[in-house]
């Protein structure tokens, strides 16, 4: 008779072990999810970043208007009116929050006190509090001339007549203060962040036959593009200032948008940017980025913002490229509201874009699964043949590679699965397969760098046995790198996540020296230590391996302790 296999006949000790294994496995997965959620909440709080107004102190006002004796709440506007000893109104005082709560600098808004006299001239500005980066705020406060330049300016002056200077090294923070003061005083601020208007030269790069730019009556900022005979050949606009408050990795970006005569998007290009220089360069050098939304009309572009839709980001510059996409959507929605003020934008589901490239990626994933779960994985011709496909296709051609830069980008924003089905499928396979089996399908069969190390392993005749003490030190490298990733994700330190791993080296258009050096160094190291990079230096692999089902899944390990400490670090960073 066949042996009974139902749970009731499983020995109690084995049942407890199985239950503990499921419990610990669930904890490991929940821990990764918790860190991702903290990154998401941090990103959302940074984008909202609003401060409550504070109570206005009479003593502070008297520092600028000594004759002030009382403050009377204004019934017709924010703030309070300033009165002298005779009860005569001699000015007005107001804080920039909450009116300008949506104007952020480098990482948050600043609440400033504004004192205006009876002649509608600014008598003084004082910074009360800020959610911006402390270093940037300190630079503004150190530049005593910055706040003094507001003195004797009227709201009309700030709206365009007077050009105020920003603080070098704290440009975004100081510009945000200028914009906040201008908005609070009831004037539309001039474009301080991106003052450079659209030029014919940059339009010609997209529409070579362009000869003239003519302002359109509506919406403001739109230009009609004419050819040599005066015939309209398109329309051009930019995302600034409508999307200036939407930041990428380090700051906002101005994007040029060119539409054809049918009102369909022809191409986009990055103009000036406050984002991280290497990331901006990666996006500009990406051959597919300018036309990634080609064919979209204004309504479709506007819905990108309304649904917070995203496309697959440029590898190595995920946040910057996705932010540029959202900036186009935000600006399009603003222009649409201006043209159709009486019509409310309608929400629409983001269409799923499935390309032949996604189909090939799915086929590669299926092939990897077959190899992982059959005897094919032991055949050399399969290892070399499939490894070459993974390196050539997933690596150099498609760029469907998982990395910490990608994971942090996805954790910070909704996963753009509609636009990158293949890449999302790779991520699902990477986590789902080891979660329910002992197979590390991504690291062993789908990672281009892992495949390259596997090929080197077959040819290399060296096998350096690492001393135990050195092995312990090397084993800590992934944990240290993950800690650095967390610090970067929560903006505690500045850094390029893509530069911590070698994967950008497989995307030649954006690969930097850091990624190339790590890639080459990792392969050389793996020639002496089998799969050395995967074992001792890959933070992405460490995250995926953490949820792998294995014989010791029912036992608390050093990895569990380290992962718990990393969660603690994320919690601390979130609350800082």
Secondary structure, 3 states (H helix, E strand, C coil): CCCCCCHHHCCHHHHHHHHHHHHHHHHHHHHHHHHHHHHHHHHHHHHHCCCCCCCCCHHHHHCCCCCCCEEEECCCCCCEEEECCCCCEEEEEEECCCCCCCCCCCCCCEEEEEEEECCCCEEEEEEEEECCCHHHHHHHHHCHHHHHCCCCCCHHHHHHHCCCCCCCCCHHHHHHHHHHHHHHCCCCCCCCCCCCCCCHHHHHCCCCCCCEEEECCCCCCCEEEECCCCCEEEEEEECCCCCCCCCCCCCCEEEEEEECCCCEEEEEEEEEECCCHHHHHHHHHCCCHHHCCCCCEHHHHHHHHHCCCCCCCECCEHHHHHHHHHHHHHHHHHHHHHHCCCCCCCCCCCCCCCCHHHHHHHHHHHHHHHHHCCHHHHCHHHHHHHHHHHHHHHHHHCCCCCCHHHHHHHHHCCCCCCCCHHHHHHHHHHHHHHHHCCCCHHHHHHCHHHHHHHHHHHHCCCCCCCCHHHHHHHHCHHHHHHHHHHHHHCCCCCCCHHHHCCHHHHCCCCCCHHHHHHHHHHHHHHHHCCCHHHHHCCHHHHHHHHCCCCCCCCCCCHHHHHHHHHHHHHHHHHHC
